[in-house]
Amino acid sequence: MHSFIKIVSAAALLAACGSSQVPPAKFAEAQSQISAADAVGAAHEPRAALHLKMARDQLTQAQKLSNDGEDREAALLIARSKADAEMALMVTREAVARKEAEHAQNELKSLTPTN
């Protein structure tokens, strides 16, 4: 029984010390969000461009942290990167919808006879 406890303790210690690298899929998810924001033109919308830049910077920093074995910090930065990329995407979509609505209102006004 004493040997069993030593083996379990040693296994737990090895598991705690072992690297728990951030799965590449997590990086890919964040990069996908960044690409989606880029595809809708986030770089051309000032508020969205800021979030897009932060998302890219955070993903770059997360990669460095992961390479240095700081996986927990890397995972947190990946989550922030995804959130900022999603924000860039939403801000861009909102700006596009606002412009389309303004355009539609202007067209409607031009079609409506004025007295």
C-alpha positions as CSV (number, residue, x, y, z in Angstrom):
1,M,0.0,0.0,0.0
2,H,2.9,2.3,0.8
3,S,4.4,1.7,-2.6
4,F,1.1,2.4,-4.3
5,I,0.9,5.8,-2.6
6,K,4.5,6.7,-3.7
7,I,3.7,5.7,-7.3
8,V,0.5,7.8,-7.3
9,S,2.3,10.7,-5.8
10,A,5.1,10.5,-8.3
11,A,2.6,10.3,-11.2
12,A,0.8,13.4,-9.8
13,L,4.1,15.2,-9.5
14,L,5.0,14.3,-13.1
15,A,1.7,15.4,-14.4
16,A,1.9,18.7,-12.6
17,C,5.4,19.4,-13.9
18,G,4.7,18.2,-17.5
19,S,3.9,20.7,-20.2
20,S,0.3,21.2,-21.0
21,Q,0.8,23.0,-24.3
22,V,-2.0,25.0,-25.7
23,P,-3.7,23.0,-28.4
24,P,-3.0,24.3,-31.9
25,A,-6.7,24.4,-32.5
26,K,-7.1,27.2,-30.0
27,F,-4.6,29.3,-32.0
28,A,-6.5,28.4,-35.2
29,E,-9.8,29.4,-33.7
30,A,-8.5,32.9,-32.8
31,Q,-6.8,33.2,-36.2
32,S,-10.1,32.3,-37.8
33,Q,-11.9,35.0,-35.9
34,I,-9.2,37.5,-36.9
35,S,-9.5,36.5,-40.6
36,A,-13.3,36.8,-40.5
37,A,-13.0,40.3,-39.1
38,D,-10.5,41.2,-41.7
39,A,-12.7,39.8,-44.5
40,V,-15.6,42.1,-43.7
41,G,-13.3,45.1,-43.7
42,A,-12.6,45.7,-40.0
43,A,-9.2,47.3,-40.9
44,H,-11.2,50.1,-42.6
45,E,-13.5,50.9,-39.7
46,P,-11.5,52.9,-37.0
47,R,-13.2,51.4,-34.0
48,A,-13.0,47.9,-35.4
49,A,-9.4,48.3,-36.5
50,L,-8.3,48.9,-33.0
51,H,-9.9,45.6,-31.8
52,L,-8.4,43.8,-34.8
53,K,-4.9,45.1,-34.0
54,M,-5.3,44.1,-30.3
55,A,-6.5,40.6,-31.4
56,R,-3.4,40.2,-33.6
57,D,-1.0,41.5,-31.0
58,Q,-2.5,39.2,-28.3
59,L,-2.3,36.2,-30.6
60,T,1.4,36.9,-31.3
61,Q,2.1,37.3,-27.6
62,A,0.2,34.1,-26.8
63,Q,2.4,32.2,-29.3
64,K,5.5,33.5,-27.6
65,L,4.2,32.6,-24.1
66,S,3.3,29.2,-25.3
67,N,6.7,28.7,-26.8
68,D,8.2,29.7,-23.4
69,G,6.0,27.2,-21.6
70,E,3.6,29.8,-20.1
71,D,0.6,27.9,-21.3
72,R,-2.0,29.3,-18.9
73,E,-1.1,32.9,-19.7
74,A,-1.1,32.0,-23.4
75,A,-4.6,30.4,-23.1
76,L,-5.9,33.6,-21.5
77,L,-4.4,35.8,-24.2
78,I,-5.9,33.5,-26.9
79,A,-9.3,34.0,-25.3
80,R,-8.8,37.8,-25.3
81,S,-7.6,37.7,-28.9
82,K,-10.8,35.8,-29.9
83,A,-13.0,38.3,-28.0
84,D,-11.3,41.3,-29.6
85,A,-11.6,39.7,-33.1
86,E,-15.3,39.0,-32.5
87,M,-15.7,42.6,-31.3
88,A,-14.0,43.9,-34.5
89,L,-16.3,41.7,-36.5
90,M,-19.4,43.0,-34.7
91,V,-18.4,46.7,-34.9
92,T,-17.7,46.3,-38.6
93,R,-21.1,44.6,-39.3
94,E,-22.8,47.3,-37.2
95,A,-21.1,50.1,-39.2
96,V,-22.0,48.4,-42.5
97,A,-25.6,48.0,-41.4
98,R,-25.8,51.6,-40.3
99,K,-24.4,52.8,-43.7
100,E,-26.9,50.6,-45.6
101,A,-29.8,51.9,-43.5
102,E,-28.7,55.5,-44.1
103,H,-28.5,54.8,-47.9
104,A,-31.9,53.2,-47.8
105,Q,-33.4,56.2,-46.0
106,N,-31.9,58.6,-48.5
107,E,-33.3,56.6,-51.4
108,L,-36.7,56.5,-49.7
109,K,-36.6,60.3,-49.3
110,S,-35.7,60.8,-52.9
111,L,-38.7,58.6,-54.0
112,T,-41.2,60.3,-51.6
113,P,-42.9,63.4,-53.1
114,T,-42.4,66.5,-51.1
115,N,-45.2,69.0,-50.7
